[in-house]
Amino acid sequence: MPWISDRIADLASAFLTQAVVTRKTALSDHFVRVDLRSDKFRSASWTPGCKVQLRPETGTLGMRTYTPFAWDAAEGTTSLVGYVHGTGPASRWFDQVKPGDPCELMGPRRSLDLTGLASSVVFVGDESSVGLAAALRETRADGVTYVLEAADPAEYTEVLAGLGVTATVVPKKRHDLLDVPGSGAYDLVVTGDAATVGPIRRAARDRTPRPAKILGKAYWAEGRTGLD
Ligand SMILES: Cc1cc2nc3c(=O)[nH]c(=O)nc-3n(C[C@H](O)[C@H](O)[C@H](O)COP(=O)(O)OP(=O)(O)OC[C@H]3O[C@@H](n4cnc5c(N)ncnc54)[C@H](O)[C@@H]3O)c2cc1C
């Protein structure tokens, strides 16, 4: 009975925050920054590392998760960067959206809390970690070693630099290159491909010195849609 799910999807609109796209910036062939504004953002509780879940296709129940940064409660604005990796609903949304378009979303909600990290941090991720890297960069200019994997390391290095993040970007599936030991007391933040997050977390436990704290979350997994 498809009309039941259509009706539920219609009703869901009432519970979603309605925002508007104020600007779209192509950062490269595969990365798009979208700036959003909503009066609801003024009163929302946001901390660096929070997530939002956007509904890329009106009239459906499919949500996709992104990491807002540049959160400005006074102005009611924030930004997302989407990695346009294929033809999933969110990739299409980032590709096709234009200023003035609506954006329906839930959140911000807690995901990884980037406040209260040690003064030294090792940040491991991939293209889907782009928003989290930008959010962490805003909280601190120093003390973070960013090591990320990407299908196109040169492209991603430049995108990250444009967001103020100086990173070492290695080819995908080179877990050995991602396994960067910290020194002294440090925390590890690891996000991105589920196939990477697991091995890095396990390897970190045997490392000397071990990270004092590990914040880890798989952001996507091969063959699965809308993880989270
Ligand atoms: C807490 C959290 C925060 C996130 N923040 C961001 C962010 O700031 N920016 C961002 O770009 N992404 C972010 N992601 C990841 C994003 O939600 C997923 O990549 C999402 O699946 C994309 O939706 P889609 O509709 O394009 O593809 P889907 O319909 O979900 O998937 C279609 C196909 O593409 C594959 N796929 C999904 N993601 C990727 C990828 N990154 N690389 C290669 N193949 C992929 C899937 O395995 C599937 O086979 C975040 C995820 C979580 C859980």
The ligand as an ORCA input file, in Angstrom:
! r2SCAN-3c Opt
* xyz 0 1
  C      27.307     11.108     11.456
  C      27.601     11.166      9.947
  C      28.108     12.331      9.389
  C      28.378     12.404      8.017
  N      28.877     13.565      7.490
  C      29.113     13.656      6.149
  C      29.598     14.881      5.570
  O      29.766     15.911      6.257
  N      29.850     14.894      4.239
  C      29.654     13.779      3.434
  O      29.905     13.854      2.214
  N      29.199     12.621      3.975
  C      28.913     12.539      5.290
  N      28.432     11.364      5.821
  C      28.279     10.195      4.930
  C      26.973     10.220      4.139
  O      25.871     10.240      5.030
  C      26.909      8.932      3.270
  O      27.969      8.920      2.353
  C      25.577      8.767      2.570
  O      25.385      7.386      2.374
  C      25.481      9.477      1.250
  O      24.159      9.292      0.754
  P      23.831      9.043     -0.782
  O      22.341      9.191     -0.896
  O      24.716      9.880     -1.644
  O      24.244      7.530     -1.043
  P      23.475      6.207     -0.510
  O      22.135      6.087     -1.186
  O      23.450      6.211      0.984
  O      24.446      5.063     -1.028
  C      24.518      4.676     -2.405
  C      25.768      3.817     -2.620
  O      26.926      4.643     -2.435
  C      27.810      4.064     -1.471
  N      28.393      5.180     -0.671
  C      27.803      5.898      0.313
  N      28.643      6.856      0.800
  C      29.799      6.712      0.089
  C      31.044      7.405      0.120
  N      31.278      8.426      0.992
  N      32.015      7.008     -0.747
  C      31.797      5.981     -1.636
  N      30.635      5.293     -1.719
  C      29.647      5.657     -0.860
  C      26.940      3.147     -0.619
  O      27.683      2.074     -0.081
  C      25.904      2.651     -1.620
  O      26.418      1.545     -2.325
  C      28.142     11.279      7.179
  C      27.599     10.109      7.751
  C      27.344     10.043      9.108
  C      26.784      8.758      9.688
*
